[in-house]
Amino acid sequence: MSLTSTGIESVRAFELPCGIWADGRYVAEPKIALIKWHSNHSDKHHQIYVNGRYAGATVDSRQRQEIVQIPASPESPVRIEVFAVEPKYAHIDFSSDINIPYVPSNRVKIILLREQNLLIGATADIFFDNGTGEIDYGSALNEMPLRIWPSWLDKAGFAMAGFGLNDFGYDGAAAVGFAKGSFGNSMFGFDADTIEWISPSLPAGIYKFAVRITDPAGCLSISETRQVTVTPLAKPVEHLSIASFNKQTNQLVLKIT
């Protein structure tokens, strides 16, 4: 990997207001932060990653600060990392090479492989057991059915395009593309793309989920997950201020919200 964190220290983040009112109040959305750091790498550029995702890069080897956007959700802490990188690689996103530690969450992500054998007009609905062990198929978690193929042009495969005119002799006017999706998991050796759905906030517990596919003829296909443990993180601090200070006892009281 071209990234290195050795020799980088004192990474600090300062939230920047988007605007300030006359009375001193400020606008905090969208959230942006000024990231500063110390680095021993005088011949390298630096990249900033927020929660494992590429957020920005320096333009020269002397720059030691950068403004990046950070998630606005207060549900979990924000992980900010700075890496040194060779100048010729500064524009490359190395997110896939970063080892992101597991962070408990009160949301569950369902990933559905969108294979070519799913019919045009098919929809998906997601259900769960609400911690009871018995999945309730009478009430879907998603507000509206998820369309597998929003347009017939999204679907590719045998006889759906000019026969054999795509790469490797396949049909595929709208295939996701070589190495652009889930490699080779679709029909005829195509890569398959995925549909991702994230649940609402859930209380701590053990849950099971199910995905039900309904085709235009009303035929159903159901797949259930294994048990998923949800462990919400403690809500991080949003604001820290001084509530009072007693000069006599030298006692400081902080207000955390």
SULNOR-V167750 format. One line per field, one symbol per residue. ss: DSSP state (h for helix, s for strand, l for the rest). phi: phi as a letter, one per 20 degrees, with the letter a starting at -180 (. if undefined). psi: psi as a letter, one per 20 degrees, with the letter a starting at -180 (. if undefined). A space follows every 10 residues. Layout:
# SULNOR-V167750
ss->???
phi->???
psi->???
This chain:
# SULNOR-V167750
ss->lllslllsss ssssssllss lllllsslll lssssssssl llllssssss llssssslll llllsssssl llllllllls ssssslhhhl llllhhhlll llllllllss ssssllllll llssssssll llllllllll lllllsslll lhhhllllll llllllhhhl llllllllll lsllllhhhl lsssssssll llllssslss ssssllllls sssslllsss llllllllls ssssssllll ssssssl
phi->.eebdfndbl fcccfdfeac ffenfcedcf eccedcbdbe eedcecddcd lndfdrbfeb eefcbbecec gefefbfded cccebfgfdf eeedgfeeee ffcgbeccdd ddfeefffff nfcccdcbel nencfeeebe fffcgeffcg bfffecqgme bffmeegmne fqfcffofme cfgmedfmnf fdecddcdff fcfgrdcccb ddecegenfd cccdeffded cffffffecc beeabeffdl dddeddc
psi->qiqqipjprl pqpoppqiqp rhjiqqpjpq pqqopqrqqi oijqrqqppo kjqphrqrir iipkqqprqq qipjhqqpop qpqqqqhijh ipokhiipop qppqqjqppp pppnqiipqp iqqqqprrik jiiopojioq hphqqopgnh qhihprapji appjjrqjjq qmhkqhqpji boojjrqkjq qprqpppprr pqrpapqqrq pppprhijqq pppqrrpppp nqqqprpgpp rogrpohgil pppqop.
